[in-house]
């Protein structure tokens, strides 16, 4: 029985050694798995941080692009307004050019489209006093043209007027002007 106790004791010691070896192997495998899991978690955390950094960078870029777009829209709007202003200036200059051309061809056009017909009718009409004269601007000459605009603003309507020597001639003169849409 002692032999069997000894054999059982040896078996127990052998099992304990084997248990210790298996426990050590299991512990080593567990440590390896923990290390691998830690490396994997560190890699995932690094990737998450990288994605956060990319998101922050993308948001900054997006904000900058939105500001650039807003600036570009304002610049475009300003350019459109400037273009329209220049277009109006050009149209005004074209109109002035055409007016100047027509005045060179016929200096009386500055007093109205139908002024020649008005003057022709005045010449043949019988008057109580002297034949009316006008438009009075035909008899005014500026020595210095830089005052032309000021003169036109202050006495322009007078320069388009006619003068009569008899008050009874005012009514027929008005009718002539009305007839010719002056």
HELIX and SHEET records of a PDB file:
HELIX    1   1 UNK A    2  UNK A  105  1                                 104    
HELIX    2   2 UNK A  107  UNK A  111  5                                   5    
HELIX    3   3 UNK A  115  UNK A  124  1                                  10    
HELIX    4   4 UNK A  136  UNK A  139  5                                   4    
HELIX    5   5 UNK A  145  UNK A  147  5                                   3    
HELIX    6   6 UNK A  148  UNK A  159  1                                  12    
HELIX    7   7 UNK A  169  UNK A  179  1                                  11    
SHEET    1   A 2 UNK A 133  UNK A 134  0                                        
SHEET    2   A 2 UNK A 162  UNK A 163 -1                                        
END                                                                             
